[in-house]
Amino acid sequence: MEAKFYHRLLWVVSIGSVSVFAIYTYRWVPRTTHGFAAYYTYSRMLLEGEDFSQAYDHDYFNSKVHEYGMTGMIDMPNNIPTNALALLPLAWLPPETAKIVWTLISLLLFLSSIKMLFKIYSISFSDDLGLGFIGLMFLWRPIYENIALGQMYFLLLFFFTLSLRGIQDGQLLQTSIPVSLAFILKGHGLIPLLWMAITKKWRAVLIVVFTIATILFLSLPVFGVHALVTYYENVLINLGWIPLHAHVAFQTLNGFINHLFTFDQQWLPHPWISLPKNVVMILSYILNIIAVIFVLRISSRAQDPESIVLSYSAAIATGVLTAPLASETHFVLFLPLVVGMFVRCMREFQKTNRLTTAWIVFIVSMLIMALPINYKALNYQPFPVILFAYSKLFAGITMLICFATLRQGKALSSSKR
């Protein structure tokens, strides 16, 4: 009787969460916002044969944003030139119509990713675990941010989930091609590529590198060499290093270090300690390298199929925390790790009827990442209050530590047997 009540309650929660998400989506679908404005403008400039090197002139770019009908909006031209390929099929449409179509495509990609994750981790949509996950995922704050801003991370989630399925099934092209596309369109995929190298999947590494190089080479006549040079000089070498990029809206290790140790009258008036820029950069590089080595070292020990899939999910998540810039929209890429970890947690709980400290910490971190926390309001608070502004970053770090702790525990128990 109690089990039936619990099952029905989960049905109510899952239906309720889907309904809330549907209402939110309906409200935001026709609105053009920053984020989408940048994607659309990139693609429209390419479609109309504009000199693409001009895209990295902030004033010129935003003049095109306004010219294309998104008046009163300012956006940052920070994307790689090949990002323009993503919305190119929609760029002939008016911005509002393109946003509606893009949102519908994004929703299909998100639902497809969920379906694949359920298949990867052997979850049924109708059992308690499946219903619980539906309730969680449709209340996951990063997916709301992606809908509101028309962002591209549902597409990246689809690519990485497809690659994850390829890892599980031993499909070489399915493993590698999606990572190449994620890199071409958004510059993501370096940590998963390193994961492939550390786990000695050399053929997949070669395919990823070859595909990226081929697409870049074929796109040169379209974008022009000057556009790539301008992107490098105006954007890439400065990405993550200007004061605005240390705003708490960007929940990364790089942003955190810059916020603590950089002074800027407008954006960073209360650093913990003001240090020279070169010192801050070195600290940031060291911390990011430590994080990557930490996860990849644990991942290299994975041998059974479940642990291999989980370690690849951890590599995908690590790519978010170690990116030069990553707002809350990026944290949708934590879902493969969250689903895999929580499945293992619940199945162990069913066997032992108890939760270890690591699992409790993981669940708390998962909830913090899911909640709509107004951490951006704390940007101008001094140390130590500013630490609370990095709730999403710390939740992500804690998840990776829990992954490593539980992975290490499993390795030890296996060696004893």
Secondary structure, 3 states (H helix, E strand, C coil): CHHHHHHHHHHHHHHHHHHHHHHHHHHHCCCCCCCHHHHHHHHHHHHCCCCHHHHHCHHHHHHHHHHCCCCCCCCCCCCCHHHHHCCHHHCCCCHHHHHHHHHHHHHHHHHHHHHHHHHHCCCCCCCHHHHHHHHHHCCCHHHHHHHHHCCCHHHHHHHHHHHHHHHHHCCHHHHHHHHHHHHHHHCCCHHHHHHHHHCCCHHHHHHHHHHHHHHHHHHHHHHCHHHHHHHHHHCHHHCCCCHHHHCCCCCCHHHHHHHHHCCECCCECCCCCCCCHHHHHHHHHHHHHHHHHHHHHHHCCCCCHHHHHHHHHHHHHHHHHCCCCCCHHHHHHHHHHHHHHHHHHHHHHHHHCCCCHHHHHHHHHHHHHHCCCCHHHHCCCCCCHHHHHHHHHHHHHHHHHHHHHHHHHHHHHHHHC
